Amino acid sequence: MVLDELMVLDKWPIGSQVYVFHPGQINVIHPGQIYCNAIVIDIRCSGMWREVKVHYQGWPCEYDEWILERSSRLDIRTKNDEIDVVP
């Protein structure tokens, strides 16, 4: 295992509550750059290519998305954070 793989291993385990950044094409009603509440529901691959599947809270399952675990689109969500769920 190379050093880079160690750095991304298990960063977002299943059940992690995260924010996912969307650059603006997500909804005509909300055209700006937004963060959406999501939860990690699955994991695939390993090391540098490890991906997490996120489910957007308040959205239908067809919008679930695979994102590289090391992506800058993911951010940790803490209990004190408040964010609007964009349906």
VEXVEX-944819 format. One line per 2 residues: number of its first residue (from 1); their letters; for each residue x, y, z of N, C-alpha, C. Coordinates in pm, whole numbers, plus 50000, padded with zeros to 5 digits. Layout:
! residues N
NUM> A> X/Y/Z/X/Y/Z/X/Y/Z ~ ...
//
This chain:
! residues 87
1> MV> 50085/49883/50000/50000/50000/50000/50090/50124/50000 ~ 50061/50216/49912/50141/50337/49904/50090/50441/50002
3> LD> 50173/50539/50031/50138/50641/50129/50008/50713/50096 ~ 49985/50747/49968/49862/50816/49929/49738/50735/49964
5> EL> 49747/50603/49951/49632/50518/49983/49602/50522/50132 ~ 49705/50531/50215/49684/50537/50359/49612/50665/50399
7> MV> 49636/50773/50326/49579/50902/50361/49429/50909/50335 ~ 49373/50829/50246/49230/50838/50215/49150/50720/50267
9> LD> 49215/50625/50330/49148/50504/50376/49046/50536/50485 ~ 48922/50498/50464/48813/50514/50562/48791/50657/50608
11> KW> 48807/50752/50520/48783/50891/50558/48636/50916/50587 ~ 48548/50858/50506/48403/50874/50523/48339/50737/50535
13> PI> 48329/50679/50654/48264/50548/50669/48113/50556/50644 ~ 48052/50442/50619/47906/50437/50600/47838/50497/50722
15> GS> 47739/50581/50698/47667/50649/50805/47718/50789/50833 ~ 47830/50828/50773/47883/50964/50792/47785/51066/50736
17> QV> 47762/51172/50811/47679/51280/50762/47772/51385/50703 ~ 47746/51420/50578/47837/51509/50505/47759/51619/50434
19> YV> 47833/51721/50393/47782/51820/50299/47842/51785/50164 ~ 47764/51798/50058/47814/51778/49923/47796/51908/49847
21> FH> 47905/51958/49790/47902/52083/49716/47849/52060/49575 ~ 47757/52145/49532/47706/52141/49395/47731/52277/49331
23> PG> 47792/52278/49213/47831/52404/49151/47717/52487/49093 ~ 47594/52436/49084/47486/52523/49040/47384/52464/48946
25> QI> 47409/52352/48883/47314/52297/48787/47214/52203/48854 ~ 47208/52199/48985/47126/52100/49052/46976/52127/49041
27> NV> 46937/52254/49034/46795/52284/49036/46773/52424/48978 ~ 46675/52438/48894/46645/52569/48834/46604/52668/48943
29> IH> 46535/52620/49045/46488/52706/49152/46606/52756/49237 ~ 46711/52673/49251/46829/52707/49331/46952/52705/49241
31> PG> 46971/52808/49156/47078/52803/49056/47217/52832/49109 ~ 47232/52880/49232/47364/52916/49284/47442/52795/49333
33> QI> 47562/52821/49379/47646/52715/49436/47594/52684/49576 ~ 47566/52557/49602/47507/52518/49730/47574/52394/49787
35> YC> 47559/52377/49918/47596/52254/49985/47467/52184/50024 ~ 47460/52053/50001/47342/51975/50036/47375/51876/50147
37> NA> 47281/51855/50238/47294/51752/50340/47289/51616/50274 ~ 47379/51527/50313/47378/51392/50259/47433/51296/50364
39> IV> 47410/51168/50340/47464/51064/50427/47531/50959/50339 ~ 47645/50907/50385/47717/50804/50311/47643/50672/50331
41> ID> 47601/50609/50219/47523/50486/50229/47595/50363/50174 ~ 47706/50382/50103/47778/50267/50047/47920/50310/50013
43> IR> 48008/50212/49998/48149/50236/49964/48190/50132/49860 ~ 48275/50175/49764/48329/50079/49668/48475/50115/49637
45> CS> 48549/50017/49591/48691/50030/49558/48774/50057/49684 ~ 48901/50090/49665/48989/50117/49778/49101/50211/49736
47> GM> 49172/50259/49835/49285/50347/49809/49245/50476/49740 ~ 49324/50518/49643/49302/50643/49571/49170/50644/49494
49> WR> 49117/50527/49461/48995/50519/49379/48872/50487/49462 ~ 48884/50492/49594/48771/50463/49682/48662/50568/49660
51> EV> 48539/50522/49644/48424/50610/49624/48320/50586/49733 ~ 48248/50690/49766/48136/50677/49859/48008/50712/49785
53> KV> 47902/50640/49817/47771/50671/49759/47696/50754/49862 ~ 47650/50872/49818/47578/50960/49909/47431/50967/49873
55> HY> 47349/50973/49975/47205/50993/49958/47174/51132/50011 ~ 47118/51217/49923/47082/51353/49961/46955/51351/50044
57> QG> 46960/51405/50163/46844/51406/50252/46735/51494/50194 ~ 46616/51437/50185/46502/51509/50128/46488/51489/49978
59> WP> 46576/51412/49917/46573/51388/49772/46537/51242/49746 ~ 46475/51211/49632/46448/51071/49595/46579/50995/49574
61> CE> 46574/50863/49588/46693/50778/49575/46759/50785/49438 ~ 46686/50821/49333/46748/50826/49200/46854/50935/49189
63> YD> 46861/51025/49288/46965/51128/49288/47089/51087/49368 ~ 47088/50966/49427/47207/50917/49497/47324/50920/49400
65> EW> 47444/50947/49453/47558/50971/49365/47687/50911/49423 ~ 47769/50854/49334/47902/50806/49372/48001/50922/49357
67> IL> 48080/50946/49462/48178/51054/49461/48310/50999/49515 ~ 48422/51038/49453/48552/50998/49506/48564/51046/49650
69> ER> 48612/50957/49736/48624/50990/49878/48717/51109/49900 ~ 48815/51125/49816/48912/51234/49830/48866/51363/49762
71> SS> 48744/51365/49710/48693/51481/49639/48678/51602/49733 ~ 48706/51719/49680/48688/51841/49758/48540/51879/49769
73> RL> 48453/51806/49699/48308/51832/49709/48250/51785/49842 ~ 48319/51697/49913/48269/51644/50039/48326/51723/50156
75> DI> 48240/51748/50255/48284/51817/50376/48209/51756/50494 ~ 48274/51754/50609/48213/51693/50728/48098/51780/50778
77> RT> 47998/51715/50831/47884/51785/50890/47883/51757/51039 ~ 47880/51861/51121/47879/51842/51266/47740/51867/51321
79> KN> 47719/51829/51445/47587/51843/51507/47542/51988/51515 ~ 47634/52082/51527/47598/52223/51543/47569/52291/51410
81> DE> 47601/52226/51298/47579/52286/51167/47431/52288/51134 ~ 47388/52396/51071/47252/52404/51020/47259/52436/50873
83> ID> 47181/52364/50795/47178/52389/50650/47037/52356/50600 ~ 46992/52431/50503/46861/52403/50444/46872/52282/50352
85> VV> 46774/52193/50361/46765/52081/50267/46693/52133/50145 ~ 46758/52123/50029/46701/52174/49906/46632/52060/49834
87> P> 46496/52057/49832/46425/51945/49765/46426/51959/49615
//
